[in-house]
Amino acid sequence: MRNRRWTYMAVWTAVLALSITMTTACSDGKAQGGASGTKAGGSSQVDPVTSDSPSGSQDEEEEPADPALAALVNKTHPLQDSYAPDDLVMVEVPTIFQNAEVNQLRKEAAEALKGLFAGAEKEGYKLYARSGYRSYETQQALFADYVNREGEAAANRYSAKAGQSEHQTGLAMDVTSDSVSKGLKEAFGETDEGRWLAEHAHQYGFIIRYPEGQEGITGYIYEPWHIRYLGVELATKVFDSGLTYEEYANGNQAP
Ligand SMILES: [Zn+2]
């Protein structure tokens, strides 16, 4: 549809703008997902926006307000070391840590998170925001700690090297529940809260960024707790496509 063109443009524009290459990782504490080992540097395969953009579409949609919201960040599309969002705010939902830094998200994402949690609560599910924004320095310290404890190869599967974490964008949040002791566990995906999140996150603008069985594409193990804000329109398209964001952003979307 006609929206697609803008979507792709937004994605690639964002990639270029941030000159990123990152990898994500949720590492905050224990089981998370993170980066992987393929390090990357900034290679960018920024290939053109899809060549099959519909011709003749007349009603283009409005241009996204902030292309960075659609930025693809992974091990091969890292962020610049110096990148830090300028509109971080404290989230207004239940959190776990006292550390103020991780309780932040970019303003638009924080507002969407509030709506998401309210939607869950309406259905009787209580969610907690465990880890959101992480600065380059925080991620660097975290990754070093994981490497110390388990070695780099292991750390790379669930945590990200600094600059490669989606958490540095201020658009990712690790969500959890009492049913998994507020931890980051794969079992969260099988809980009522985790299932609700997977089915409804897109309605609030988020996607489950690291789906099960897609480690080869995303670079991360299954992380049912890691959600990434893209805005309702784009998140819904990605959800409906059934693809990982890597595949979607590369234009491999099914018709
Ligand atoms: Zn995460």
Residues whose N, C-alpha, C, O or C-beta is under 5 A from the ligand:
A	BS01	ZN	A25 C26 D174 H226
